Amino acid sequence: MSEQNYKIAVCQLRTELSQPETLDKAETMVKEAAENGAKVVCLPEMFNCPYSKNYFRKIAALGHEETFTRMSGWAKDNGIILIGGSIPETEDGKIYNTCFVFDENGRNIARHRKVHLFDVDIPGMRFSESHTFSPGSDITVFDTKYGRMGAAICFDVRFPEMFRAMAKRGAEIIFLPAQFNMKTGPGHWKQSISMRALDNEVFFVGAAAARYDGFDYECWGHSAVIDPYGYAIAECDETEQILYAEIDPERISAVRGQLPTFTRLREDVYSVAR
């Protein structure tokens, strides 16, 4: 576990209908976050593509290479670790909802393909990601100069076993690029990310997109950073902005020492794969 405090930032940006405009805006926000001292910066889910079935295949057809290259450059140019939200990634004729992670040298150090696709039929909303995307099959943790981290995407958060497995593999802070909607966001967003932090006594970063009023899918926003005790140490509303938080890794061992739920798992009774 790293003992070094560090500052993180969430770029809660609104995705525009023009991908070049969105990428330029993301670049500006990442640079501003780095200039304000952030060492780790996280973007939202589908930050380069409007979150809509009307755009997924259209943007995927452009390829993910340009966005990948630009994110690598943002990380290197600003000397930061970049959790690249998620973008449509194409490979072997399939499309994935993918989070790429880059180190401070611009090297791609992790890739998380969304494991649990958002297929729901709730009052007032029907949505099926699986009509476009293929699911990933990996639990994603990666090492950095600030310790071991994890990444997942949006609907993944509803499956606690996945995050227990990350914590068992040593993740100290987990990033969740997301786009909860106006139906589930008010009731489930903060509660979900808080419980995954509390379950595993880790830091948890919910990196949401800003709301696009009037668009066919409106994101709830409200990015937040939760500490290992389940407290929100930073949170915001639905508008476009950069959210900052100071991470103290020693907080993890302190909480686990006071309330040792994670360190007293009964793996003779139940277990989650490491």
Secondary structure by P-SEA (a helix, b strand, c coil): cccccbbbbbccccccccaaaaaaaaaaaaaaaaaacccbbbbccccccccccccaaaaaaacaaaaaaaaaaaaaaacccccccccccccccccccbbbbbccccccccccccccccccccccccccccccbbbbcccccccccccbbbbbcccccccaaaaaaaaaacccbbbbbcccccccccccaaaaaaaaaaaccbbbbbbbbccccccccccccccccccccccccccccccbbbbbbbbccaaaaaaaaacccccccccccccccc
